[in-house]
Amino acid sequence: MVFTHGSVVNFQESAREMFPEDLAYLFDTYLSDTDALLFGTIHLERQELHQFGYVQSLHIDPDRQLFRCLYTPMESSETKEIVRSLTELQISHEAHFDVIDQSQGKLRYQVAYVTFEDDDGEEITYFLADGKRVENPLMYVAAFWEHVSEVGRDVDFSMTGCQAHDLSRKLKS
């Protein structure tokens, strides 16, 4: 399975092909960088931002085609789980911006997004962001999404593939 990953780094946009293993590595990096990784959903058209809680574990299983996130809700210590089929995965995004935080000063802040499509064709986008690095992380989650949400949507690596990937596969054969 291959899909598109849109990225914005300080307003520089790019899109690349992504595989489930690459997304798992990206999420593992986010998890290892903080002990307070926020998890929730964002839908700008409906002006909705839902913070579910803090990620306990996040697994992408390419063999079983599953995305699985265990998280602790903000209001309790009970662990909850969200499981999605990777066949519903539409696109992933990542935004990195240099920001000036009131308490930390200038720093690089990043947010990852992964978008799935349900049976009704409705998109649901989950976000991952460090909950302790800046004073108001949800403000950045929303602001960054405005800049990155459309990046890469005009490219479909699942249809075209990448010549470099195809060439390396041919060389291994």
N, C-alpha and C positions, 0 to 999 in steps of 0.2 A: 504494500500500500504506500502510495506517495501522495502528498498534498502540498499546498502552498503555505509558506511562512512569510508574512509581511513584517518588515522591521523598519523602525525609525530611530536613528541615533542623531540627536540634536538637529532635527529637521532634514536629515539625509535619509531618503527612502530607498529601500531595496526589497526585492522578493527573491526567494530561493525555494528550491524543492526541499521537502522535509519528509523524513521517514519516522515511524513511531519510535524507533530507537533513539533518534536525534531529539525528539520531543521529551522522551524519558530522561535523557542526559541533561537537557535544559532545565527540566523541573527538579532534578536531583541537585543541580547547581543552586537553584533558588532555595531549596530546602537546607542545603549545607551552609548557606550564607547567613541564615537567621534562625532563631528559635521561636519566632513569632510571624510565621508566614500566613498572611490573611488570605482567605478564600471566600469568594462570593460570585454574584452575577451582576452584569451590567447590560442595560438596554436603553440607549440614549433616546431613541425615538419616543419611548414611553416615559422618559426621564426617571428611570428606575435604577437604583444601585442597592443591591442587597448584600450585606456582609454576613456570611454564614458563621464564620469563626476562624479558628486557627488550624492549619493543616497538621495532622499527626503523621500521615503517610500518603504518598501519591504514587500509584503504580500504573504503568502502561504495559499491557501484556499483548505483544503483537501476535503471538500464537493463538490466543483465545479472543483476540480482537476486542480487548476491554481497556477502558480508562476507569480507574478506581481511586477515589479520594476519601480518606478517612479524616474527619475533622472534629474538633471540639467546638460546639456552639458557644457564642459569646455569653449566653445567659445560663449555661449549665456546664457540668463536667462530663456529661454523657457523650460518648463518641457516636457520631453519625456517619453515614456513608452515602456517597453518590457514585453510581456506576453507570457508565455510558458505553455504548458499542462504538468501536472505532470506525465502523462502517457509516456512522452518522457524523463523523468529524468532517467539517467543511474546510477550515482554515485555522491557522494559529498566527499569533502576532506577538511582537515584543517591542517595547518602547524604552529607550534610554535617553534621559535628558539630564543636563547639568541644571540643578535647581539651587535656589538660595532658601534654605530652611531657616526659620526664625531662631531655632535653638542650636542647630548644627553648622550653620553657615553654608558655603558652597559645597555641593557634593553631587555625585552622579547617582540618580535614582532610576530604578527600572521596574517595569511591570510586564508580566506575561499574560496573554489571553489565549483561550482556546474556544473555538466556536463549533457547536454541534447543530444539526438540523433534526427536528423531531418528525414524526410521521405526518404531521399536518403541514410541513414545510416551514414551520416557525423556527427561527434561530434562537439559541440560548448560548450566551457567551459567559464563560467563567474567567475570573481573574485571579492572579497570584501576585501579592505584593508584600514587601517587608513592612510589618506593622509597627516596628520600633525605630526605624532609621530616620523618619521624618515625623514632624508633629501631626500633620493631617494627611495620612496616606490615602484616604478615600478621595480627597480633592485631586490628588495626582492620578489616581486610577481613572477618574472621569475625564480629566483634562488630557491625559495621554491618549485615551481611547478616541477622543475626537480627532487626534492627529494620525492615528495608526489604523483605524478601523477599516478604511477602504484600500489600504496599501496591499497590493498583491491580488486583489479580487479580480483583476482583469487578466490574470495569468492562471492557467490550470495545468499544473505539472502532472496531474493524474491522466490528462489527455495527451499531452505532448511529451512528457518525460524530459530528461536532460541528456544531451549528447554525451557529456562526460560520464554520467552514470551508465548509459547504454554501452559506451566504449569500454569502461572498466569491467562490465559484466561479460562482454565478448572476449576480452583479454584473459579473463579467469577461466573461460571454457576451454 
